[in-house]
Amino acid sequence: MPSNIRKHDSVMVISGAHKGKTGEVVRVLPDKDQVVVQGVNLRTKHVKPTRMSPRGGIITKEAPLHVSKVSLVDDGKPTRVRFQIRDDGSKVRVSARSGKVIPVKFWDSRTKSVKSREAL
């Protein structure tokens, strides 16, 4: 299955209880076809006190969503993703709504920030 949605992409939930919420993809689980979106699908978990966390308590964390429930955001609107092969042989993701190339975002450990480039 092609990777339409990648880490650091901005996505919108298109169905379910969290419909309309947007966020950044924190993690992609390709074997389960799921993604974890920041600030969406929050679940509370009761943590028992252990040596690692002596206080225990209740924590909230993001739970995975199926990849079919989210759509990539382009100019504030959800869009489908198409793939295009360039003349130099590179494969890029293209927005079906606007036809623009979707830049690839990555974590730059030197500057400790998310950077983007047009294609890998």
GROMACS elastic network, one bead per residue, 0.5 to 0.9 nm:
[ bonds ]
;  ai    aj funct       b0    kb
    1     4     6  0.87107   500
    1    30     6  0.87212   500
    2     5     6  0.87666   500
    3     6     6  0.64801   500
    3    30     6  0.82703   500
    4    72     6  0.82200   500
    4    80     6  0.84396   500
    4    81     6  0.60863   500
    4    82     6  0.79821   500
    4    83     6  0.86522   500
    4    93     6  0.75485   500
    5     8     6  0.89328   500
    5     9     6  0.66525   500
    5    10     6  0.89105   500
    5    11     6  0.82462   500
    5    25     6  0.82179   500
    5    28     6  0.80876   500
    5    35     6  0.84085   500
    5    67     6  0.79004   500
    5    70     6  0.87968   500
    5    71     6  0.79751   500
    5    72     6  0.68792   500
    5    81     6  0.84840   500
    6     9     6  0.57720   500
    6    25     6  0.71157   500
    6    27     6  0.81518   500
    6    28     6  0.67025   500
    6    35     6  0.87172   500
    6   104     6  0.82968   500
    6   105     6  0.84698   500
    7    10     6  0.88244   500
    7    24     6  0.78266   500
    7    25     6  0.51580   500
    7    26     6  0.58883   500
    7    27     6  0.58249   500
    7    28     6  0.62968   500
    7    35     6  0.86360   500
    7   105     6  0.75818   500
    7   106     6  0.78408   500
    8    24     6  0.55944   500
    8    25     6  0.50511   500
    8    26     6  0.62964   500
    8    27     6  0.82431   500
    8   104     6  0.85535   500
    8   105     6  0.60054   500
    8   106     6  0.70379   500
    8   107     6  0.85144   500
    8   114     6  0.77946   500
    9    23     6  0.84071   500
    9    24     6  0.56126   500
    9    25     6  0.55292   500
    9    26     6  0.85389   500
    9    72     6  0.71085   500
    9    73     6  0.81635   500
    9   104     6  0.81944   500
    9   105     6  0.71280   500
   10    22     6  0.71260   500
   10    23     6  0.57113   500
   10    25     6  0.64705   500
   10    37     6  0.88335   500
   10    71     6  0.86912   500
   10    72     6  0.61358   500
   10    73     6  0.57208   500
   10    74     6  0.83005   500
   11    21     6  0.85287   500
   11    22     6  0.56203   500
   11    23     6  0.56830   500
   11    24     6  0.61387   500
   11    25     6  0.70008   500
   11    37     6  0.78671   500
   11    70     6  0.61912   500
   11    71     6  0.54073   500
   11    73     6  0.50768   500
   11    74     6  0.87400   500
   11    78     6  0.74896   500
   12    19     6  0.77724   500
   12    20     6  0.61522   500
   12    21     6  0.56934   500
   12    23     6  0.66031   500
   12    24     6  0.87776   500
   12    69     6  0.84911   500
   12    70     6  0.54643   500
   12    71     6  0.53528   500
   12    72     6  0.63226   500
   12    73     6  0.61954   500
   12    76     6  0.89775   500
   12    77     6  0.81641   500
   12    78     6  0.63980   500
   13    16     6  0.77411   500
   13    18     6  0.63655   500
   13    20     6  0.54280   500
   13    21     6  0.55837   500
   13    22     6  0.63751   500
   13    23     6  0.85801   500
   13    40     6  0.84937   500
   13    65     6  0.89621   500
   13    69     6  0.57511   500
   13    71     6  0.64315   500
   13    72     6  0.89735   500
   13    78     6  0.87839   500
   14    18     6  0.80630   500
   14    19     6  0.51249   500
   14    20     6  0.61043   500
   14    21     6  0.82281   500
   14    68     6  0.84610   500
   14    69     6  0.55186   500
   14    70     6  0.55152   500
   14    71     6  0.65875   500
   14    78     6  0.80775   500
   15    18     6  0.70368   500
   15    20     6  0.78445   500
   15    68     6  0.87164   500
   15    69     6  0.54810   500
   15    70     6  0.75881   500
   16    19     6  0.54451   500
   16    69     6  0.74005   500
   17    41     6  0.84795   500
   18    21     6  0.59346   500
   18    40     6  0.69711   500
   18    41     6  0.68024   500
   19    22     6  0.87865   500
   19    69     6  0.85928   500
   19    70     6  0.89522   500
   21    39     6  0.87235   500
   21    40     6  0.69883   500
   22    37     6  0.82310   500
   22    38     6  0.85297   500
   22    39     6  0.83463   500
   22    40     6  0.76405   500
   22    73     6  0.82722   500
   23    26     6  0.89558   500
   23    37     6  0.57845   500
   23    38     6  0.54066   500
   23    39     6  0.65409   500
   23    40     6  0.70242   500
   24    36     6  0.85367   500
   24    37     6  0.55540   500
   24    38     6  0.54584   500
   24    39     6  0.83805   500
   25    28     6  0.72945   500
   25    35     6  0.66897   500
   25    36     6  0.58117   500
   25    38     6  0.62350   500
   26    35     6  0.76011   500
   26    36     6  0.55192   500
   26    37     6  0.55852   500
   26    38     6  0.60212   500
   27    34     6  0.86682   500
   27    35     6  0.57938   500
   27    36     6  0.51021   500
   27    37     6  0.73283   500
   27    64     6  0.85936   500
   28    33     6  0.78948   500
   28    34     6  0.62059   500
   28    36     6  0.63975   500
   28    64     6  0.86833   500
   28    67     6  0.89475   500
   29    32     6  0.56904   500
   29    33     6  0.58967   500
   29    34     6  0.50362   500
   29    35     6  0.57925   500
   29    36     6  0.80514   500
   29    64     6  0.83356   500
   30    34     6  0.64328   500
   30    35     6  0.80874   500
   31    34     6  0.79153   500
   32    35     6  0.88296   500
   32    66     6  0.80655   500
   33    65     6  0.86001   500
   33    66     6  0.60223   500
   33    67     6  0.56763   500
   33    68     6  0.83049   500
   34    64     6  0.58483   500
   34    65     6  0.53366   500
   34    68     6  0.83686   500
   35    63     6  0.86149   500
   35    64     6  0.52929   500
   35    65     6  0.53988   500
   35    66     6  0.63368   500
   35    67     6  0.59790   500
   35    70     6  0.85347   500
   36    40     6  0.80488   500
   36    41     6  0.84657   500
   36    62     6  0.64890   500
   36    63     6  0.62167   500
   36    65     6  0.61757   500
   36    66     6  0.88210   500
   37    40     6  0.56120   500
   37    41     6  0.76892   500
   37    62     6  0.69357   500
   37    63     6  0.80424   500
   37    64     6  0.72867   500
   37    65     6  0.76764   500
   38    41     6  0.85214   500
   38    42     6  0.88452   500
   38    62     6  0.67008   500
   39    42     6  0.66296   500
   39    61     6  0.84048   500
   39    62     6  0.66392   500
   40    62     6  0.63464   500
   40    63     6  0.79021   500
   40    65     6  0.88673   500
   41    61     6  0.83019   500
   41    62     6  0.56163   500
   41    63     6  0.56380   500
   41    64     6  0.73914   500
   41    65     6  0.74689   500
   42    60     6  0.62163   500
   42    61     6  0.54019   500
   42    63     6  0.60844   500
   43    59     6  0.82829   500
   43    60     6  0.54164   500
   43    61     6  0.55424   500
   43    62     6  0.61739   500
   43    63     6  0.63990   500
   44    58     6  0.65331   500
   44    59     6  0.55951   500
   44    61     6  0.65680   500
   44    62     6  0.89002   500
   45    57     6  0.83640   500
   45    58     6  0.55788   500
   45    59     6  0.52925   500
   45    60     6  0.61183   500
   45    61     6  0.76624   500
   46    56     6  0.77051   500
   46    57     6  0.58773   500
   46    59     6  0.65259   500
   46    60     6  0.89089   500
   47    50     6  0.86301   500
   47    53     6  0.85060   500
   47    55     6  0.88044   500
   47    56     6  0.50159   500
   47    57     6  0.52664   500
   47    58     6  0.59304   500
   47    59     6  0.71855   500
   48    53     6  0.82197   500
   48    54     6  0.84364   500
   48    55     6  0.80623   500
   48    57     6  0.67647   500
   48    58     6  0.88480   500
   49    52     6  0.80201   500
   49    53     6  0.57853   500
   49    55     6  0.53778   500
   49    57     6  0.74377   500
   50    53     6  0.51628   500
   50    54     6  0.50674   500
   50    55     6  0.76984   500
   50    56     6  0.70041   500
   51    54     6  0.53507   500
   53    56     6  0.56484   500
   56    59     6  0.88127   500
   64    67     6  0.89822   500
   65    68     6  0.83179   500
   65    69     6  0.68082   500
   65    70     6  0.78079   500
   66    69     6  0.56030   500
   66    70     6  0.74310   500
   67    70     6  0.56170   500
   67    71     6  0.79570   500
   68    71     6  0.74948   500
   70    78     6  0.86473   500
   71    78     6  0.55594   500
   71    79     6  0.62077   500
   71    80     6  0.67121   500
   71    81     6  0.86688   500
   72    77     6  0.82426   500
   72    78     6  0.55533   500
   72    79     6  0.55956   500
   72    80     6  0.67174   500
   72    81     6  0.75064   500
   72    95     6  0.85715   500
   73    76     6  0.57484   500
   73    77     6  0.53183   500
   73    79     6  0.59633   500
   73    80     6  0.87514   500
   74    77     6  0.54603   500
   74    78     6  0.61921   500
   74    79     6  0.63166   500
   74    95     6  0.71766   500
   74    97     6  0.77978   500
   74    98     6  0.78518   500
   74   100     6  0.89211   500
   74   102     6  0.84275   500
   75    78     6  0.83116   500
   75    98     6  0.88400   500
   77    97     6  0.87214   500
   78    97     6  0.83172   500
   79    95     6  0.63497   500
   79    96     6  0.61427   500
   79    97     6  0.56295   500
   79    98     6  0.84864   500
   80    94     6  0.86143   500
   80    95     6  0.62626   500
   80    96     6  0.53224   500
   80    97     6  0.70555   500
   81    93     6  0.63799   500
   81    94     6  0.57887   500
   81    95     6  0.51415   500
   81    96     6  0.56359   500
   81    97     6  0.85772   500
   81   102     6  0.87213   500
   82    92     6  0.84423   500
   82    93     6  0.57911   500
   82    94     6  0.50948   500
   82    95     6  0.62842   500
   82    96     6  0.60584   500
   82    99     6  0.88744   500
   83    91     6  0.66669   500
   83    92     6  0.57094   500
   83    94     6  0.57909   500
   83    95     6  0.86742   500
   84    90     6  0.83414   500
   84    91     6  0.56992   500
   84    92     6  0.54368   500
   84    93     6  0.64174   500
   84    94     6  0.67049   500
   84   101     6  0.89826   500
   85    88     6  0.80942   500
   85    89     6  0.59291   500
   85    90     6  0.56790   500
   85    92     6  0.64042   500
   85    93     6  0.89855   500
   86    89     6  0.52637   500
   86    90     6  0.54248   500
   86    91     6  0.63279   500
   86    92     6  0.75157   500
   87    90     6  0.74399   500
   90   119     6  0.77865   500
   90   120     6  0.80058   500
   91   119     6  0.76970   500
   91   120     6  0.83664   500
   92   101     6  0.68538   500
   92   102     6  0.75059   500
   92   103     6  0.84519   500
   92   104     6  0.89416   500
   92   118     6  0.80474   500
   92   119     6  0.59534   500
   92   120     6  0.80383   500
   93   100     6  0.86521   500
   93   101     6  0.59048   500
   93   102     6  0.54779   500
   93   103     6  0.77961   500
   93   104     6  0.86510   500
   93   119     6  0.81645   500
   94    97     6  0.88616   500
   94    98     6  0.83221   500
   94    99     6  0.58215   500
   94   100     6  0.55983   500
   94   102     6  0.54927   500
   94   103     6  0.89165   500
   95    98     6  0.56372   500
   95   100     6  0.54796   500
   95   101     6  0.63478   500
   95   102     6  0.64563   500
   96    99     6  0.54925   500
   96   100     6  0.80386   500
   97   100     6  0.83026   500
   98   101     6  0.88864   500
  101   118     6  0.70452   500
  101   119     6  0.84518   500
  102   118     6  0.68506   500
  102   119     6  0.81450   500
  103   116     6  0.59658   500
  103   117     6  0.53520   500
  103   119     6  0.61754   500
  103   120     6  0.89462   500
  104   115     6  0.83848   500
  104   116     6  0.53944   500
  104   117     6  0.53348   500
  104   118     6  0.58526   500
  104   119     6  0.58295   500
  104   120     6  0.69080   500
  105   114     6  0.64677   500
  105   115     6  0.55242   500
  105   117     6  0.64472   500
  105   118     6  0.86027   500
  106   113     6  0.84716   500
  106   114     6  0.55305   500
  106   115     6  0.54913   500
  106   116     6  0.61359   500
  106   117     6  0.82775   500
  107   110     6  0.89524   500
  107   111     6  0.87543   500
  107   112     6  0.69776   500
  107   113     6  0.58674   500
  107   115     6  0.62127   500
  107   116     6  0.86394   500
  108   111     6  0.57513   500
  108   112     6  0.54923   500
  108   113     6  0.55747   500
  108   114     6  0.60050   500
  108   115     6  0.64087   500
  109   113     6  0.70701   500
  109   114     6  0.88176   500
  110   113     6  0.81762   500
  111   114     6  0.85619   500
  116   119     6  0.88039   500
  117   120     6  0.74233   500
